[in-house]
Amino acid sequence: MDKLNICYVDPESSSKFTYYRNIKVAIKKRSKKFIEINSIELLNKKLKQASFKPDLILFGYGITNLGESNLSEIEKTDIPKGIFLNKEYTRLNEKLNWIKKNNFQIAFTVLEKEDEYSKISSTPFKRVNFAVDPKLFISRNKAYKYDISFSGVIREEQDSNIRLKVMNELFLDPYWYSKRVIFSSHLKDTVKEYRDRISLSKVTFSSTGPSDIIGTRYFEVMASGKSVLLCNYKKGIYDNLFKNNENVLMFEHPSEIKKLYENYIEDDKKRIKILNNAKEEILKNHTWDHRAKQVLEYMNDL
């Protein structure tokens, strides 16, 4: 695939949600020439000032992270456009209708709902999962401080409040009283604090997000080579991504966590095998460079 001249549009550079920057950097590394624009309103003006004409325009994750703001209209252009749909669990129809109205040639979602979104938006959707920059999550070889790390926020819409159910299981079963369990929020941690907590924990629990999104934490934990990923089982959600009891541990009910811990975590040989399998899978298939290559191959075919 020939390298392309790329215009990347994104108003946000989030310090908490590093995937905004990670995909942009990966795309830039694979481009021939690259221009970054942080406002839809300035798009045409900046394109006229650019020293080259882009082969494509790619709109980043920040565009559809709306909060209370509204989506801006895009001036007409003959340059093919693609977009990363973000936060699919908020104002979805509004976002899909905006994509349709602005005649995008292609769009990307982390959810296995390409056909549904394609039909609503009249735009071809492709599934492109989140990923990880493995260099950021290399283990520092520190001794474990925790047996289980629980990072995240409690949201009722996340698989019937699965995070609260797991918390209750860890609090109510006396088995866990002697274990070192830590609860934290990635929204309050710095990136370094969050990364170090993963490496210091034998197990890190992560659940599917709203709309069953498989968040970046899955890939970050697996990349560490130090912490085993524990997650809720959802039929079909992890197909072609992860393998239960091989590179992650899955449970259907929180009461199963105790048995999983006894069988796979307290057995060092099994635990290390899962860790090695997980890291190998990440390096082989789930870095941001893999995602950038995937996206640009799709767009190169437009």
C-alpha positions as CSV (number, residue, x, y, z in Angstrom):
1,M,0.0,0.0,0.0
2,D,1.4,3.4,-1.0
3,K,1.7,6.0,1.7
4,L,-1.0,8.7,1.6
5,N,-1.1,12.4,2.2
6,I,-3.5,12.8,5.2
7,C,-5.4,15.6,6.8
8,Y,-6.4,14.7,10.4
9,V,-9.2,16.7,12.1
10,D,-9.7,16.5,15.9
11,P,-10.5,19.2,18.4
12,E,-9.4,17.2,21.4
13,S,-6.1,15.9,22.8
14,S,-7.3,14.2,26.0
15,S,-4.8,13.4,28.8
16,K,-7.2,10.9,30.3
17,F,-8.3,9.2,27.2
18,T,-5.0,8.6,25.5
19,Y,-6.5,6.8,22.5
20,Y,-7.3,10.2,21.0
21,R,-3.6,10.9,20.6
22,N,-2.5,7.3,20.1
23,I,-4.4,6.6,16.9
24,K,-3.4,10.1,15.5
25,V,0.3,9.4,16.1
26,A,0.0,5.9,14.5
27,I,-1.8,7.3,11.4
28,K,0.8,10.1,11.1
29,K,3.7,7.6,11.2
30,R,2.1,5.7,8.3
31,S,1.4,8.8,6.2
32,K,3.5,10.4,3.4
33,K,2.6,14.0,4.4
34,F,0.4,14.9,7.4
35,I,-1.5,18.0,8.4
36,E,-3.5,18.3,11.7
37,I,-6.5,20.6,12.1
38,N,-8.2,21.1,15.4
39,S,-11.5,22.6,14.2
40,I,-14.1,21.6,11.6
41,E,-14.9,25.3,11.0
42,L,-11.2,25.9,10.0
43,L,-11.0,22.9,7.7
44,N,-11.3,24.5,4.3
45,K,-9.3,27.5,5.3
46,K,-6.4,25.3,6.5
47,L,-6.6,23.1,3.5
48,K,-6.2,26.1,1.2
49,Q,-3.1,27.1,3.2
50,A,-1.6,23.7,3.2
51,S,1.5,23.0,1.0
52,F,-0.1,19.8,-0.4
53,K,-3.5,18.4,-1.2
54,P,-4.5,15.5,1.1
55,D,-5.5,12.2,-0.4
56,L,-8.0,11.8,2.4
57,I,-9.4,13.6,5.5
58,L,-9.8,11.6,8.7
59,F,-11.9,12.8,11.6
60,G,-10.7,11.7,15.0
61,Y,-12.4,10.4,18.1
62,G,-12.9,13.8,19.6
63,I,-15.3,14.9,16.9
64,T,-18.2,12.8,18.2
65,N,-17.4,13.1,21.9
66,L,-20.0,15.8,22.1
67,G,-20.9,16.4,25.8
68,E,-23.5,19.2,25.4
69,S,-22.1,20.6,22.2
70,N,-23.4,20.2,18.7
71,L,-21.8,18.8,15.6
72,S,-20.7,21.4,13.0
73,E,-21.5,21.3,9.4
74,I,-18.6,20.4,7.0
75,E,-18.1,22.4,3.9
76,K,-18.2,20.4,0.7
77,T,-14.9,18.9,-0.5
78,D,-13.9,16.5,-3.2
79,I,-11.4,14.8,-0.8
80,P,-12.6,11.4,0.6
81,K,-13.6,11.6,4.3
82,G,-13.6,9.0,7.0
83,I,-14.4,9.2,10.7
84,F,-14.0,7.4,14.0
85,L,-17.4,7.2,15.7
86,N,-16.9,7.6,19.4
87,K,-19.2,7.3,22.5
88,E,-21.7,5.2,20.6
89,Y,-23.9,5.1,23.7
90,T,-24.8,8.9,23.6
91,R,-26.8,10.7,21.0
92,L,-26.1,7.9,18.5
93,N,-28.9,8.7,16.0
94,E,-27.8,12.3,15.9
95,K,-24.2,11.3,15.1
96,L,-25.2,8.8,12.4
97,N,-27.6,11.3,10.7
98,W,-24.8,13.9,10.8
99,I,-22.4,11.4,9.1
100,K,-25.1,10.7,6.5
101,K,-25.8,14.4,5.9
102,N,-22.1,15.2,5.4
103,N,-21.5,12.4,2.9
104,F,-18.7,10.5,4.6
105,Q,-17.2,7.8,2.4
106,I,-16.4,5.5,5.3
107,A,-16.8,5.3,9.1
108,F,-15.3,3.2,11.9
109,T,-16.8,1.8,15.1
110,V,-15.4,-0.4,17.9
111,L,-18.8,-2.2,18.1
112,E,-19.9,-5.1,16.0
113,K,-22.8,-3.1,14.6
114,E,-21.3,-2.2,11.2
115,D,-24.4,-3.3,9.3
116,E,-26.9,-1.5,11.5
117,Y,-24.9,1.8,11.5
118,S,-24.3,1.5,7.7
119,K,-28.0,1.2,7.1
120,I,-28.9,4.2,9.2
121,S,-26.1,6.5,8.0
122,S,-26.0,5.3,4.3
123,T,-22.2,5.1,4.9
124,P,-20.1,2.0,4.9
125,F,-19.0,1.2,8.5
126,K,-16.1,-1.0,9.4
127,R,-15.2,-2.4,12.9
128,V,-11.9,-1.1,14.2
129,N,-11.3,-2.0,17.8
130,F,-9.3,0.0,20.4
131,A,-5.7,-1.0,20.9
132,V,-2.6,-0.1,23.0
133,D,0.8,1.4,22.7
134,P,2.7,-1.5,24.3
135,K,5.8,0.7,25.1
136,L,3.7,2.6,27.6
137,F,2.6,-0.5,29.5
138,I,5.9,-2.5,29.7
139,S,6.2,-4.0,33.1
140,R,8.7,-2.3,35.5
141,N,9.3,-5.7,37.2
142,K,8.2,-4.5,40.5
143,A,6.9,-6.8,43.2
144,Y,3.2,-7.2,43.4
145,K,1.4,-5.0,45.9
146,Y,-2.2,-6.1,45.1
147,D,-4.0,-9.3,44.3
148,I,-6.8,-7.7,42.4
149,S,-7.1,-4.2,41.0
150,F,-10.5,-2.7,40.2
151,S,-10.2,0.4,38.1
152,G,-13.1,2.3,36.7
153,V,-16.4,4.0,37.5
154,I,-19.7,2.5,38.4
155,R,-22.3,2.8,35.7
156,E,-25.6,1.1,35.9
157,E,-25.8,0.6,32.1
158,Q,-22.6,-1.5,32.0
159,D,-23.9,-5.0,31.7
160,S,-26.6,-4.6,34.4
161,N,-24.3,-2.9,36.8
162,I,-21.6,-5.6,36.6
163,R,-19.0,-3.5,38.3
164,L,-21.1,-3.0,41.4
165,K,-21.9,-6.7,41.5
166,V,-18.2,-7.5,41.4
167,M,-17.4,-5.0,44.2
168,N,-20.1,-6.6,46.3
169,E,-18.7,-10.0,45.7
170,L,-15.3,-9.0,46.9
171,F,-16.6,-7.3,49.9
172,L,-19.1,-10.0,51.0
173,D,-17.1,-13.2,50.5
174,P,-14.7,-13.8,53.5
175,Y,-12.3,-15.5,51.0
176,W,-11.2,-12.0,49.8
177,Y,-10.7,-10.6,53.3
178,S,-7.0,-11.7,53.3
179,K,-6.4,-10.6,49.7
180,R,-5.0,-7.2,48.7
181,V,-7.8,-5.6,46.7
182,I,-7.6,-2.0,45.5
183,F,-10.3,0.2,44.0
184,S,-9.4,3.2,42.0
185,S,-10.7,5.5,39.2
186,H,-8.8,6.0,36.0
187,L,-10.4,9.4,35.8
188,K,-8.5,10.5,38.9
189,D,-5.2,8.7,38.3
190,T,-2.4,10.1,36.2
191,V,-1.4,7.9,33.3
192,K,1.7,6.8,35.3
193,E,-0.4,6.0,38.4
194,Y,-2.8,4.0,36.3
195,R,0.0,2.1,34.4
196,D,1.9,1.3,37.6
197,R,-1.2,0.0,39.4
198,I,-1.7,-2.5,36.6
199,S,1.8,-3.7,36.9
200,L,1.6,-4.0,40.6
201,S,-1.6,-6.2,40.5
202,K,-1.8,-9.9,39.8
203,V,-5.2,-9.4,38.4
204,T,-7.0,-6.4,36.9
205,F,-10.7,-6.5,36.5
206,S,-12.3,-4.7,33.5
207,S,-15.8,-4.9,32.2
208,T,-17.5,-4.1,28.9
209,G,-18.6,-0.5,28.8
210,P,-21.9,1.0,27.8
211,S,-23.2,-0.7,24.6
212,D,-20.8,-3.5,25.4
213,I,-17.8,-1.5,24.3
214,I,-14.4,-3.3,24.8
215,G,-12.4,-0.4,26.2
216,T,-8.7,0.3,26.0
217,R,-8.1,-1.2,29.4
218,Y,-8.4,-4.7,28.1
219,F,-5.5,-4.2,25.7
220,E,-3.4,-2.2,28.2
221,V,-3.7,-4.9,30.9
222,M,-2.8,-7.7,28.4
223,A,0.2,-5.7,27.1
224,S,1.7,-5.4,30.6
225,G,2.8,-9.0,30.8
226,K,2.3,-8.6,34.5
227,S,-1.4,-8.5,35.3
228,V,-4.0,-11.0,34.2
229,L,-7.1,-9.5,32.7
230,L,-10.4,-10.6,34.4
231,C,-13.6,-9.7,32.5
232,N,-17.3,-10.4,32.3
233,Y,-18.3,-13.0,29.6
234,K,-20.6,-11.7,26.9
235,K,-21.7,-14.0,24.1
236,G,-20.2,-13.0,20.8
237,I,-18.6,-9.8,22.1
238,Y,-15.0,-11.2,22.3
239,D,-15.1,-13.4,19.2
240,N,-11.9,-13.1,17.2
241,L,-10.3,-11.0,20.0
242,F,-9.6,-13.0,23.2
243,K,-9.7,-16.6,24.3
244,N,-11.0,-17.5,27.7
245,N,-8.6,-19.3,30.0
246,E,-5.8,-18.8,27.4
247,N,-5.0,-15.1,27.4
248,V,-7.8,-13.7,29.6
249,L,-10.1,-15.0,32.4
250,M,-13.9,-14.6,32.0
251,F,-16.8,-15.1,34.3
252,E,-20.6,-15.2,33.7
253,H,-21.4,-14.5,37.4
254,P,-19.2,-12.7,40.0
255,S,-19.4,-15.8,42.3
256,E,-17.1,-17.6,39.7
257,I,-14.2,-15.2,40.4
258,K,-13.1,-17.1,43.5
259,K,-12.7,-20.4,41.6
260,L,-10.9,-18.6,38.7
261,Y,-8.5,-17.0,41.1
262,E,-7.7,-20.3,42.9
263,N,-7.3,-22.3,39.7
264,Y,-5.3,-19.8,37.5
265,I,-3.8,-17.1,39.7
266,E,-2.6,-19.0,42.7
267,D,-1.0,-21.5,40.3
268,D,2.0,-19.6,39.1
269,K,2.6,-21.8,36.1
270,K,-0.9,-21.2,34.8
271,R,-0.8,-17.5,35.6
272,I,2.5,-16.9,33.8
273,K,1.2,-18.9,30.8
274,I,-1.8,-16.6,30.5
275,L,0.4,-13.5,30.9
276,N,2.7,-14.6,28.1
277,N,-0.2,-15.6,25.8
278,A,-1.8,-12.2,26.4
279,K,1.2,-10.2,25.6
280,E,2.0,-12.2,22.5
281,E,-1.6,-11.7,21.2
282,I,-1.3,-7.9,21.8
283,L,2.0,-7.5,20.1
284,K,0.8,-9.6,17.2
285,N,-2.6,-8.1,16.6
286,H,-3.6,-5.2,18.8
287,T,-1.2,-2.2,18.7
288,W,-2.3,1.2,17.5
289,D,0.0,0.6,14.5
290,H,-2.2,-2.4,13.6
291,R,-5.3,-0.2,13.8
292,A,-3.7,2.6,11.7
293,K,-2.7,0.0,9.0
294,Q,-6.2,-1.4,9.0
295,V,-7.9,2.0,8.7
296,L,-5.6,3.2,5.9
297,E,-6.1,0.0,3.9
298,Y,-9.8,0.6,4.1
299,M,-9.5,4.2,3.0
300,N,-7.0,3.4,0.3
301,D,-9.7,1.3,-1.4
302,L,-12.1,4.2,-1.6
